[in-house]
Amino acid sequence: MTTATLAHDNLLEVRNLRKYFGKGSHPVRAVDDVSFSIRKGETLGLVGESGSGKSTIGRLLTRLVDPTDGEMLYQPAASEATPRDLADLSQAQFRPLRSKIQIIFQDPYASLNPRMRIRDVLGEALDTHGLAKGSARKPRIEQLLQQVGLRPEHADRYPHEFSGGQRQRIGIARALAVEPQFIVADEPLSALDVSIQAQVVNLLGELKEQLGLTLLFISHDLDVVEYLCDRVVVLYLGRVMEIAPTESLYANPRHPYTRALLAAAPIPDPAQRRVVPLLQGDLPSPANPPSGCVFRTRCPMAEERCASADMQLREVQSGHWHACWRDDL
């Protein structure tokens, strides 16, 4: 049992988290020595290229996969003397916390049982955690549907009778059914039409304020992250490159990778020219990452010392951390 403490405003702290897949001398290092915190009531964005470890971190925090090493300290109530290390809990020990820690999956259709009516999908979540029993069940299901912008009569339909946006709303309702404190939203917009994405983003923002939720928002869409998130963690090849308040990160990115990532976002004005060149080459294999700074093989500012140094996060200004030698960006 952990004897560590959390900062008073933190709900969760991730410390030196690792997840390796495979055995032998070259396991796939999906998450490698990642540390960050999530404050109560905030929306933390998690961004990076495909293969950077974003979804793996979301699954680690919800214990859908088990960590290889590290700590995930969670303190659901200030009255608890010490936080709980989610990494140390067995699946049986973690089960009581599942109602407090929920996930919204990327593909809303694949995450819903096609043979179950929506009433049963939501009811199953309630039954699992002993909530809204007996006569309270039907009103609670109707309330959940209305909360996410659907109608009570939708409870009697099957998943295939809904659009993608409606199915994602059902996924959100299922996560809310058990009255969670912390929600991992794992690419909740990527399977939706652009016209629907704004509706789901606004819904998440409204629910966060109404219910006092804490969100980890995993996304490739940097514009949505800028709009929705309070702070941002930038990942590359399973490592944290930069952590900063959203406004600070977008106005003045301090890591070469973050600069390149923001420069790769589409520019709505065709007359506007890019200031930062896009990255060349592919993401290295997580089974054989580069020595030293894992970004050095694609970094336009790489120096000889980057190959041997163990790049650790350091604070370059209040609340703004990066893992790079350079301070002149």
MIMI-635819 format. One line per field, with one value per residue (C-alpha): x, y, z; residue number from 0. Coordinates in steps of 0.2 Angstrom, whole numbers, plus 2048, in hexadecimal, padded with zeros to 3 digits. Example, Ala and Ser with C-alpha at 12.3 -4.5 7.8 and 13.67 -1.06 7.14 Angstrom:
east (83E, 844)
north (7EA, 7FB)
up (827, 824)
nr (0, 1)
***
This chain:
east (800, 806, 80B, 80D, 802, 7FB, 7FA, 7EA, 7E2, 7E7, 7DB, 7E8, 7FB, 804, 816, 823, 816, 81C, 813, 81D, 815, 81E, 82D, 840, 84D, 842, 830, 825, 826, 815, 816, 828, 82A, 81B, 817, 809, 7FB, 7E8, 7E0, 7CF, 7C2, 7CE, 7CF, 7E0, 7E4, 7EF, 7F6, 803, 805, 7FE, 808, 80E, 805, 7F5, 7E8, 7F3, 7F4, 7E1, 7DF, 7EC, 7E3, 7D3, 7DC, 7D6, 7E9, 7F5, 805, 816, 81D, 819, 80C, 7FA, 7F5, 7E3, 7DA, 7C7, 7C4, 7CD, 7C8, 7D3, 7E3, 7EE, 7EA, 7E8, 7F5, 7EA, 7F9, 7FA, 7E8, 7E2, 7D3, 7C8, 7CF, 7CD, 7BB, 7B3, 7BC, 7B5, 7A6, 7B1, 7BD, 7B4, 7BA, 7B1, 7B8, 7BD, 7B1, 7A0, 798, 7A6, 7A4, 791, 789, 77F, 773, 76E, 762, 768, 75E, 767, 778, 776, 76D, 77B, 787, 77B, 778, 78B, 78D, 77D, 776, 764, 75C, 74A, 73E, 74C, 754, 749, 749, 75C, 75E, 752, 75C, 76C, 766, 75F, 76F, 779, 76C, 761, 74F, 748, 740, 752, 754, 74A, 755, 765, 776, 774, 765, 770, 77C, 78E, 78C, 77D, 786, 794, 788, 782, 794, 795, 784, 78B, 79B, 790, 784, 78F, 792, 7A5, 7B1, 7BE, 7BB, 7C8, 7C2, 7CC, 7CB, 7B8, 7B7, 7C1, 7B3, 7A7, 7A3, 7AA, 799, 795, 7A6, 7A2, 791, 79A, 7A8, 79C, 792, 7A2, 7A6, 794, 794, 7A5, 79E, 78D, 794, 7A5, 7AE, 7C1, 7C6, 7D5, 7D1, 7DC, 7DB, 7E4, 7DA, 7E5, 7D7, 7CB, 7D8, 7DC, 7C9, 7C5, 7D4, 7DC, 7ED, 7F6, 802, 80C, 812, 81E, 823, 81C, 825, 81F, 827, 81E, 810, 809, 7F9, 7F0, 7F1, 804, 807, 7FE, 805, 817, 81B, 82C, 831, 835, 829, 81B, 81F, 81F, 80F, 806, 80D, 806, 7F4, 7EA, 7EA, 7D9, 7E1, 7E9, 7F3, 7FB, 80D, 814, 821, 827, 82C, 823, 82C, 835, 835, 82B, 828, 836, 831, 82C, 835, 845, 844, 853, 85F, 85E, 850, 845, 840, 852, 851, 844, 849, 84F, 859, 861, 872, 87F, 87B, 869, 86E, 875, 86B, 85C, 850, 845, 837, 83D, 833, 837, 82A, 81C, 812, 81A, 826, 830, 83D, 84A, 85B, 856, 84E, 84F, 83F)
north (800, 811, 81E, 82C, 83C, 846, 859, 85F, 864, 854, 846, 83A, 83A, 82F, 82B, 822, 818, 80A, 7FE, 7F1, 7E4, 7D5, 7CC, 7CA, 7D8, 7E3, 7E5, 7F2, 801, 808, 813, 817, 821, 82C, 838, 845, 84B, 84E, 85C, 85A, 861, 864, 85D, 857, 855, 846, 849, 841, 837, 826, 81A, 826, 81D, 828, 81A, 80E, 81B, 81D, 80A, 809, 816, 80C, 7FC, 7F4, 7F0, 7ED, 7F8, 7F1, 7FE, 80E, 816, 81D, 826, 82A, 832, 833, 83C, 848, 83F, 830, 830, 829, 828, 817, 810, 80A, 800, 7F6, 7F1, 7E0, 7DF, 7DA, 7E9, 7F5, 7F0, 7FC, 80A, 807, 811, 820, 81D, 81B, 81B, 821, 817, 81C, 812, 814, 806, 7F9, 7FD, 7F9, 7E8, 7E7, 7DB, 7E6, 7F4, 804, 802, 7F2, 7F9, 807, 7FC, 7EF, 7FD, 802, 7EF, 7EC, 7FA, 7F8, 809, 80E, 7FE, 7F9, 807, 814, 80B, 811, 824, 823, 81C, 829, 837, 831, 831, 843, 848, 844, 84B, 83C, 838, 82B, 821, 81D, 811, 804, 804, 7FA, 802, 800, 80B, 81A, 826, 826, 836, 82F, 81F, 829, 832, 821, 81D, 82D, 829, 818, 820, 82C, 81E, 819, 82B, 82C, 838, 836, 832, 82D, 833, 828, 831, 833, 83D, 834, 828, 837, 843, 854, 85C, 851, 853, 864, 85E, 851, 85D, 869, 85B, 855, 867, 86A, 859, 85D, 86D, 866, 857, 85D, 84F, 84E, 849, 841, 846, 83C, 842, 846, 855, 864, 871, 867, 865, 878, 87B, 86E, 86B, 875, 86D, 862, 853, 850, 83E, 837, 825, 821, 830, 841, 84F, 85E, 863, 874, 87E, 87E, 890, 890, 881, 887, 898, 893, 881, 87D, 86C, 869, 85B, 866, 873, 866, 85F, 86F, 874, 864, 869, 86F, 882, 889, 898, 892, 8A2, 89F, 897, 88A, 891, 880, 872, 862, 853, 847, 834, 828, 824, 819, 807, 807, 7F6, 7FF, 811, 81D, 820, 830, 83B, 830, 83E, 842, 838, 844, 853, 862, 869, 859, 85A, 84C, 84C, 848, 836, 832, 83E, 837, 845, 849, 855, 866, 876, 884, 890, 88E, 87F, 87C, 86D, 866, 858, 861, 869, 879, 888, 894, 88E)
up (800, 7FB, 808, 7FB, 7FC, 7EE, 7EC, 7F3, 7E3, 7D9, 7D6, 7CE, 7CC, 7C0, 7C5, 7BA, 7B2, 7A6, 79B, 791, 785, 781, 789, 786, 783, 778, 77F, 777, 783, 780, 78F, 796, 7A7, 7A5, 7B3, 7B4, 7C0, 7BD, 7C8, 7CF, 7C3, 7B4, 7A3, 79E, 78C, 786, 775, 769, 759, 757, 761, 76E, 77C, 77F, 77F, 789, 797, 796, 798, 7A6, 7B0, 7AE, 7B1, 7A1, 79F, 7AE, 7AF, 7AF, 7BB, 7C3, 7CE, 7CA, 7DA, 7DC, 7EA, 7E8, 7F8, 802, 812, 80D, 816, 808, 7F5, 7ED, 7E1, 7D2, 7CC, 7DC, 7DC, 7D6, 7CB, 7D9, 7E4, 7D5, 7D2, 7DF, 7D7, 7C6, 7C9, 7CD, 7BE, 7AD, 79A, 78A, 77C, 76B, 761, 768, 75E, 762, 775, 775, 775, 765, 76C, 77B, 77B, 782, 791, 795, 791, 79E, 7AA, 7A9, 7B0, 7BD, 7C3, 7C3, 7D0, 7D9, 7D4, 7D1, 7D6, 7D3, 7CF, 7CE, 7BF, 7B1, 7B6, 7B8, 7A7, 7A0, 7A9, 7A2, 790, 792, 79A, 78A, 77E, 77A, 77D, 78A, 77C, 775, 784, 77A, 76A, 765, 762, 74F, 74F, 754, 74A, 750, 75A, 763, 767, 76E, 779, 77F, 783, 78D, 796, 79B, 7A2, 7AC, 7B2, 7C1, 7C7, 7C3, 7C9, 7BC, 7A9, 79C, 78B, 77F, 76D, 76F, 75F, 753, 74D, 74B, 73C, 73E, 73F, 74E, 757, 75D, 765, 76F, 774, 77B, 784, 78D, 792, 799, 7A2, 7AA, 7B1, 7B7, 7BF, 7C5, 7BB, 7B8, 7A6, 79D, 78B, 77F, 76D, 75D, 75A, 760, 75D, 768, 775, 775, 777, 785, 78F, 79E, 79C, 78F, 790, 780, 77D, 771, 770, 782, 78A, 790, 785, 78D, 79A, 79B, 79D, 78C, 789, 78C, 782, 772, 774, 778, 776, 77D, 776, 764, 763, 769, 75D, 74E, 754, 755, 744, 73C, 741, 731, 72E, 729, 71F, 70F, 70E, 71F, 71E, 72B, 736, 73D, 731, 732, 739, 72D, 72F, 739, 74C, 752, 758, 76A, 76B, 768, 76C, 769, 778, 781, 77B, 771, 766, 761, 750, 749, 753, 748, 757, 75D, 764, 768, 77A, 777, 773, 784, 790, 79A, 796, 7A5, 7A6, 7AD, 7B1, 7A5, 7AC, 7B9, 7B5, 7A4, 7A3, 794, 791, 787, 789, 780, 788, 779, 770)
nr (0, 1, 2, 3, 4, 5, 6, 7, 8, 9, 10, 11, 12, 13, 14, 15, 16, 17, 18, 19, 20, 21, 22, 23, 24, 25, 26, 27, 28, 29, 30, 31, 32, 33, 34, 35, 36, 37, 38, 39, 40, 41, 42, 43, 44, 45, 46, 47, 48, 49, 50, 51, 52, 53, 54, 55, 56, 57, 58, 59, 60, 61, 62, 63, 64, 65, 66, 67, 68, 69, 70, 71, 72, 73, 74, 75, 76, 77, 78, 79, 80, 81, 82, 83, 84, 85, 86, 87, 88, 89, 90, 91, 92, 93, 94, 95, 96, 97, 98, 99, 100, 101, 102, 103, 104, 105, 106, 107, 108, 109, 110, 111, 112, 113, 114, 115, 116, 117, 118, 119, 120, 121, 122, 123, 124, 125, 126, 127, 128, 129, 130, 131, 132, 133, 134, 135, 136, 137, 138, 139, 140, 141, 142, 143, 144, 145, 146, 147, 148, 149, 150, 151, 152, 153, 154, 155, 156, 157, 158, 159, 160, 161, 162, 163, 164, 165, 166, 167, 168, 169, 170, 171, 172, 173, 174, 175, 176, 177, 178, 179, 180, 181, 182, 183, 184, 185, 186, 187, 188, 189, 190, 191, 192, 193, 194, 195, 196, 197, 198, 199, 200, 201, 202, 203, 204, 205, 206, 207, 208, 209, 210, 211, 212, 213, 214, 215, 216, 217, 218, 219, 220, 221, 222, 223, 224, 225, 226, 227, 228, 229, 230, 231, 232, 233, 234, 235, 236, 237, 238, 239, 240, 241, 242, 243, 244, 245, 246, 247, 248, 249, 250, 251, 252, 253, 254, 255, 256, 257, 258, 259, 260, 261, 262, 263, 264, 265, 266, 267, 268, 269, 270, 271, 272, 273, 274, 275, 276, 277, 278, 279, 280, 281, 282, 283, 284, 285, 286, 287, 288, 289, 290, 291, 292, 293, 294, 295, 296, 297, 298, 299, 300, 301, 302, 303, 304, 305, 306, 307, 308, 309, 310, 311, 312, 313, 314, 315, 316, 317, 318, 319, 320, 321, 322, 323, 324, 325, 326, 327, 328)
***
